[in-house]
Amino acid sequence: MTRKELAEKLEVDPNTLRNWEKNKPELIKLINAGLMLEKQIQEIEKNLNELKKIQEISNSGKLII
């Protein structure tokens, strides 16, 4: 994600983001950690949905292994 995209996602000006990077590096670390967590949650939800589909197929007796 570019700085511009990150600034848009956070709804701040790109200059504000630059200032945070310079003056508040811990804040940037927290933001990045939150974004990584968000991505992991999305991946888990995707996997869960795939497992639910497999379970539905299995319960219908149409699962071929």
Protein Blocks (a to p, Z undefined) as FASTA:
>chain_A
ZZklmmmmnopafklmmmmmmmmmmlmmmmmmmmmmmmmmmmmmmmmmmmmmmmmmmmno
pacZZ
